[in-house]
Every structure is written in C-alpha cells, then in structure tokens.
Amino acid sequence: MERTGAFVRKLLQEKDSLSDAGNCRNSVSQIEKAVKQEFPTAQVDILVHPEAKAGLGVHYSLEVDQNGEKTLINAVPAPGFPQYIGDPENAHPVFRSMKKTTKVI
C-alpha cells in the first residue's frame, strides 16, 4: 500500500493537473495507466458514484490491490469526496458508497 501511495503522490507532484477540480475522469484514466505500468501485477479497479454516465454529477476514484494490500486513490477532491490516498478502511465513510465500474464514461 505504501509503495502505491508514494508512487501516486509523486505522480501528483510531477503533474499537478491530475488533482484539478472537475478533472476526475481524466485523472483516474491517467493514474490507472501509470499504476498499471509501474505495478503490472496489481489489480486496479475504477470506482464511481453514483453510477457511470456521461455529464456532471459523477465522481471517479481508484482502488489498487497489490498483493492483498489495498490503496484508495481519490486525487481530485469533489463535494463530499475529500482528496485521499491511503487504506480504504481509514477513508471517509462516503467512499463506501462508490461502486466498481469497468470504464470511465
């Protein structure tokens, strides 16, 4: 978990536009690609609230499982969804309302 979190934090420092408000779709896609390149054996799931659809009112995050250690990645803060990179168990309860989806729409 710590390696994944450190990698994503470094990525955000190098490319601060990944945490720009309203940029969660682009951010999730870019971070997902970078994490898969850096950690090819990790399982990367896209999370969405309330459901995957085009337009406003949708928020995306990632959950990475690397050898049983999970990391929740919410690089773009949004109303009700604070920026967070860490253990999903310690995250704000609102993240539990997110559901897995296969792609960013």
LUMLUMLUM-586599 format. One record per residue (C-alpha): residue number from 1; residue in three letters; x, y, z. Coordinates in steps of 0.1 Angstrom, whole numbers. Each point is the difference from the previous one (the first is absolute). Last residue first. Example, Ala and Ser with C-alpha at 12.3 -4.5 7.8 and 13.67 -1.06 7.14 Angstrom:
% residues 2
+-----+------+-------+-------+-------+
! pos ! code !     X !     Y !     Z !
+-----+------+-------+-------+-------+
!   2 !  ser !   137 !   -11 !    71 !
!   1 !  ala !   -14 !   -34 !     7 !
+-----+------+-------+-------+-------+
***
This chain:
% residues 105
+-----+------+-------+-------+-------+
! pos ! code !     X !     Y !     Z !
+-----+------+-------+-------+-------+
! 105 !  ile !  -175 !    74 !  -193 !
! 104 !  val !    28 !   -15 !    21 !
! 103 !  lys !     2 !   -38 !    -3 !
! 102 !  thr !    -8 !   -33 !    16 !
! 101 !  thr !   -19 !    12 !    30 !
! 100 !  lys !     4 !    -7 !    37 !
!  99 !  lys !   -24 !    18 !    24 !
!  98 !  met !     4 !    29 !    22 !
!  97 !  ser !   -22 !     3 !    32 !
!  96 !  arg !    29 !   -12 !    21 !
!  95 !  phe !    19 !    32 !    -9 !
!  94 !  val !   -24 !    20 !    21 !
!  93 !  pro !    14 !   -17 !    31 !
!  92 !  his !    31 !    22 !    -1 !
!  91 !  ala !    30 !   -22 !    -5 !
!  90 !  asn !    17 !   -21 !    27 !
!  89 !  glu !   -12 !   -34 !   -13 !
!  88 !  pro !     9 !    11 !   -36 !
!  87 !  asp !    37 !     3 !    10 !
!  86 !  gly !    16 !    30 !   -16 !
!  85 !  ile !    -2 !    29 !   -24 !
!  84 !  tyr !   -28 !    24 !     7 !
!  83 !  gln !   -14 !    33 !   -15 !
!  82 !  pro !   -33 !     6 !    16 !
!  81 !  phe !   -32 !   -14 !   -15 !
!  80 !  gly !   -32 !    18 !    12 !
!  79 !  pro !     3 !    27 !   -26 !
!  78 !  ala !    30 !   -10 !   -22 !
!  77 !  pro !    37 !    -4 !     8 !
!  76 !  val !    21 !   -14 !   -29 !
!  75 !  ala !    27 !   -25 !     9 !
!  74 !  asn !   -23 !   -26 !    15 !
!  73 !  ile !    22 !   -30 !     2 !
!  72 !  leu !   -10 !   -29 !    23 !
!  71 !  thr !    29 !   -24 !     7 !
!  70 !  lys !    -5 !   -37 !     7 !
!  69 !  glu !    26 !   -24 !    12 !
!  68 !  gly !    -8 !   -36 !   -11 !
!  67 !  asn !    30 !    -4 !   -23 !
!  66 !  gln !    -6 !    34 !   -16 !
!  65 !  asp !   -37 !    10 !     0 !
!  64 !  val !    -6 !    35 !   -15 !
!  63 !  glu !   -32 !    18 !     5 !
!  62 !  leu !    -7 !    30 !   -23 !
!  61 !  ser !   -23 !    30 !     1 !
!  60 !  tyr !   -28 !    14 !   -22 !
!  59 !  his !   -27 !    25 !     7 !
!  58 !  val !   -33 !     6 !   -19 !
!  57 !  gly !   -22 !    31 !     3 !
!  56 !  leu !     8 !    14 !   -35 !
!  55 !  gly !    -3 !   -17 !   -33 !
!  54 !  ala !     5 !   -35 !   -13 !
!  53 !  lys !   -10 !   -30 !    21 !
!  52 !  ala !    16 !   -24 !    24 !
!  51 !  glu !   -21 !    -2 !    32 !
!  50 !  pro !    -3 !    19 !    33 !
!  49 !  his !    29 !     1 !     6 !
!  48 !  val !    28 !   -18 !   -19 !
!  47 !  leu !    30 !   -23 !     8 !
!  46 !  ile !    25 !   -12 !   -25 !
!  45 !  asp !    18 !   -31 !    11 !
!  44 !  val !    38 !    -7 !    -4 !
!  43 !  gln !    13 !   -34 !     7 !
!  42 !  ala !    38 !     1 !     4 !
!  41 !  thr !    22 !   -24 !   -19 !
!  40 !  pro !    13 !    27 !   -24 !
!  39 !  phe !    10 !    24 !    28 !
!  38 !  glu !    17 !    30 !   -17 !
!  37 !  gln !   -18 !    -4 !   -34 !
!  36 !  lys !   -34 !    -8 !    16 !
!  35 !  val !     5 !    30 !    24 !
!  34 !  ala !     7 !    24 !   -28 !
!  33 !  lys !   -30 !   -12 !   -20 !
!  32 !  glu !   -24 !     3 !    30 !
!  31 !  ile !    15 !    34 !     8 !
!  30 !  gln !    -7 !    13 !   -35 !
!  29 !  ser !   -36 !   -13 !    -1 !
!  28 !  val !    -8 !    11 !    35 !
!  27 !  ser !    13 !    35 !    -7 !
!  26 !  asn !   -19 !     4 !   -32 !
!  25 !  arg !   -33 !   -10 !    16 !
!  24 !  cys !     7 !    18 !    32 !
!  23 !  asn !     8 !    34 !   -16 !
!  22 !  gly !   -28 !    21 !    16 !
!  21 !  ala !    24 !    15 !    25 !
!  20 !  asp !    37 !    -4 !   -10 !
!  19 !  ser !    18 !   -29 !    17 !
!  18 !  leu !    16 !   -15 !   -32 !
!  17 !  ser !     9 !    36 !   -10 !
!  16 !  asp !    28 !    -3 !    26 !
!  15 !  lys !    21 !   -21 !   -23 !
!  14 !  glu !    34 !    -7 !    17 !
!  13 !  gln !   -15 !     5 !    35 !
!  12 !  leu !   -30 !   -22 !    -9 !
!  11 !  leu !    23 !   -27 !   -13 !
!  10 !  lys !    21 !     1 !    32 !
!   9 !  arg !   -32 !    -4 !    21 !
!   8 !  val !   -10 !   -29 !   -23 !
!   7 !  phe !    33 !   -19 !     5 !
!   6 !  ala !     0 !     6 !    37 !
!   5 !  gly !   -35 !   -14 !     3 !
!   4 !  thr !     8 !   -31 !   -21 !
!   3 !  arg !    32 !    -6 !    20 !
!   2 !  glu !   -19 !     5 !    33 !
!   1 !  met !   -27 !   -24 !    -9 !
+-----+------+-------+-------+-------+
***
